[in-house]
Amino acid sequence: MAQIDTLPPLREVIATHGLDAKKSLGQNFLLDLNLTSRIARSAGDLNGVTVLEVGPGPGGLTRAILAAGADRVIAIEKDTRCLPALAEISNHYDGKLEVISEDALKIDPTSLGISGPIKIIANLPYNVGTQLLINWITTENWPPFWTSLTLLFQKEVGERIVAKPGSKAYGRLGVLASWRCQSGMLFDIGPQAFTPPPKVTSAVVHLVPTHSPLPCDLNILEKITAAAFGQRRKMLRASLKSLGKPPEPLLETAGIEPTTRAEQVDVEGFVRIANAYAAS
C-alpha cells in the first residue's frame, strides 16, 4: 500500500522519538498501513465525524483515521513520550488532531464538550481495554454519546464480547454488550503486525448501540450477572444465593429452571431475572 500521507514511516517516527513500547502501559504498536487503514474504514464514513481515540502511541491509526476523512480526532494518550510525534501529525493535518495527555480511565468523555456524531476507534492498550469498553457500554445515559465503537482487542476478549449463550466465552461481558449493542468480530490481526509482537492474536470488534434495549435497571443487571457468572459451574439456585434473596422465587417469576447454569441463560433471561429481583 502507498503512503497515506507525506509524514515519515512509523518505524522512523518510533526510532526518532525513542518510542519503545512499554509493557507496563499495555503498548503494542500497529505499524502496517494496510491494517490501520482497514480499521479506519471499518468504522464507516468518517466525514463530518469526530473520532475519539485512546492510546494512539506513535499515531499510526491516528493518521489512517485522519486520511479517511474524519473532521476531528481527539486522542487520549497517557504516555508523554508520544506527544512530540502526535504534535507532528496535528501540524500536518491542520490542527484536526487534539491530544489530551491523561489517563483515559480517569476521563469522562462527555465532559470534553464534543458536539456532533462521535465514533470511538482505537487500538486499546491491552491492560485497560476491557474496563474502557465496560465504562462505555454501562453509562447511565442511553443511547450513549458515541454512535459506534471500532476497537482492537486480544482475540480472546473479542470472543467474550460477541459470545452467545452456550459457548465457553459467554459471560458477564457478553450479556452486557448484547443487551445494549449489536456487535460483531470483523477480522483478526496476527502478532507479527505489531511492535513488539504480542503472544496472542488480536481482533477488531465493531459495536453499534441499540437505541431501545430491553427495559432493565443497569445496576441490578450487573449485580445479577456478577453473581451468576462468579460461580458459573453452579446451578443458578446456588450461584444466586449471594444476592441475599431466595433465588427460587426469582427464577420462577423469570421462567427459568433453578437447575439452569449461567452460560445457558440468554440476555432476555437475565433481564427477566433482574426485573424480578427489582420487583421483589
N, C-alpha and C positions, 0 to 999 in steps of 0.2 A: 504494500500500500504506500502511496506517495505521502509525503509530509502533509499534515493537515494545516500547518502554518509555517511561518519562517523562523520560529523560535528554535533554539538548539535541540538536538535529540535528547531524550530524557536521561540516557546514560551519561551524557556530557554534563547535563544540569546537576545530576547527583554527584558526579566527580568534582565539579566546580565548587559546589557548596558543602561538600563533605557530608552528604546525607545518607550515611549508612543506616539501614533500617534497624530500629531498636525493638527487641523482643518485648521489653517492658511496656512498650506502647502498643503492642499488637500489630506492628507495621510489617506489611509485605507489599512492596511497591509493584504495581502493574505497569509494565513498560510497552507492551505490544499495542501499537496504534490501531491495528485491526480490531483488537478486542475492546479497547477503550471506546472506539467509535461505535462498535456494535452495542455496547452497553448504553451509550447515549441515545442511539437510535431506538433501543428497546423501550425507552420511556415515552415514545410517541413524538408528536410535533411539539417542538420547544419554542416556536415563535410566539412572542408575547408572554412567555412564561418566566417566572423567577424560579431558579433551582436552588435548593438548599443542599449543600454537600458537606458531609462530615468526614474528616480525616483525609484531605486532599494530598497530603505529602508533597512530593515534588511537582504535582499538578498535571499528571498525565490524563486522568479522567476529566479534570477541570478544563483542559484545553479542548478535549473532544466535545464536551458539553457546549462550550462557547462556539466552537466551529460548527456545531449542529444548529446554531441559531438562537440559543437562549438569550432573552433580553438582559438577564442579570443572573449572576451566580453569587450566592452568599456562602462562603466556605468557612467552616469552623475547624480550626487547627490548633491543637494543644502544643505541638512541637514547634517551639520558636525558631529552631534551625531552618525550618521550611519557609519562613516568612520572606526572605530575600528572593527566593525562586518564585514564590507566588506573586510578589510585587512586580517582577518582570512580566508575568502573564497579564496582570492587571494593566500595566502600561501598554502592552502590545494590543490588548483588546479595549482600549479607550476607556478604562475605568469600569468596565462591566463586571469586573470581579471585585467583591468586597470581602476581606478576610477578617474574621473575628478570632483573635488569639485567646481562646478559652477552652475549658473542658466541656465538651458537648453534653455530658451528663448533668452539668450544673446550669444549663441554659434552658429557659422556657422559650421555644421558638416563637410563640405567639406574642412575646414581648419585643420582638425585633422590628415591629412596625412594617412588616411586609404586606403589600397590597397586591391584589390580582391573583391569578392562578399560581399555585405553588406546587412544584414537584420535588420530591426528595430523591436524589440519585447519589449513590455512594458506594465505594469500596470500604466497607466499615472495618475499623480495627477489630481484630478477632476477639480481643478481651472485653469489649464493651458492646459489640454488635447486637447480641440478643436483648440486652437491657434497653438499648435505644429503641429497638423495634417495639418492645413491650410498652415503653413510655408513649410511643406514637399511636399505638392501637388501643390504649386504655385511657386516653384523655377523656375527661368528663364531658366536654362539649363534642357532640357528634351530629352531623358529619364533621370531620376534623378540619384543621387548617390546610391540609395537603390534599391534592387530588389524585396522587399516585405515589407509590414507593417503588423504586427500582434499585435493588440492593444486592451487593455481593457478600455472600456468607461462606463459611465452611459448608460443604455439601450436606453434612450431617444435620446442621442447623436448618438448612433449606428444606430438607426432607421432613423435619419436625413441623415446620411452618405449614406445609401443604398436606400433611398426613391426614388420612381418613380413618374412621373407626375400624378396628380390627387389625391394624398394622402395628408393628413394633415401635414405629416412630411416633405414633399418635399419643398425644399427651396434652398437658395444660396449654402449651403454646399453640398447638393446632386448634384447640377448641376456641381460644380467644380470637385467633386470626380468622378462623372460618365464621365465627359469629358476626364479626364486623366487616369482613373483607372478602372479596373474591381474589384468590391468589393462585399462582402457578409458577413452576420452575421453568425457566426459559432455556438455559443451556449451561453446560459445565465448562470450567476452565481448569486445566491441569496445572500442577505445581510448577512446571518449567516456565510458565508465563510470568512468574513473579521473581522479584529480587528482594530478599533471598527466597528460594523455593520453599514453600511450606511442606509439611509432611502429608498433607491431605489435599484432596480435590476440592475446588470451590464451585459455587453455583450462583447464577443470577436469578433472583426471585422478584416477581412483579406482583404488587398488591394494589387493588383499587377498592376504596371504601364502599360498603353497602350503605346506601343513604337511610334505609329504614330496617335496621336489624330487628330480630325478634325482641319484643319488649322484655326487659330484664334489668335488674339492678346490677351494675357492673361489679361493685364491691362484693356482693353476695355470690355472684357467679365465680369470681376469683377465689373466694373462700371455699366454695363447693369443689371446684376443680383441684385446688391445692390439697384438700383433704382426700379426695378420691384418688388422685394420681400419686399422692405421697405414700400410699400403700397399695400400689396398683395390682399387686398379686392377690390381694384380699378381695373378697366379695364386698359389695357396697354396704351391706348391712353391718360389716365390721369396720370398713375404712371411714365411713361417715359418722361413726360414734364420736369422733373428736369434735364434731360440730356443737356438742352439748345438748342436742335434742335427739330423741329416739329416731333412728333413721327409717324404721319400717313404715310409719305413717307417711313420712315424706315421700318415700319411694312408691307407696300405694297410690298417693294422690297424683304422682307424676306418671303412673302407669308403667313402672319399671320393676322387674322382679328383684327381690332383695339379694338373690344369688348372682346377679349380674356383676361383672367386673368393669372397672372404669373404661378400659380400652374398647369395650363393646357398646358404649353409650355414645350416640351421635350428639351433635350440637343441640338439636331440638330437645333431646332428652335431658341434657344438663340444664338447659333453660327452664324446663318444667320443674326439675328438682329445685333450682334456685327460687323460682316463683312460689313453689310450695313452702319452702323454708321462710320466705318473706311473709307469706300469708299466715304462717303459724306463730 
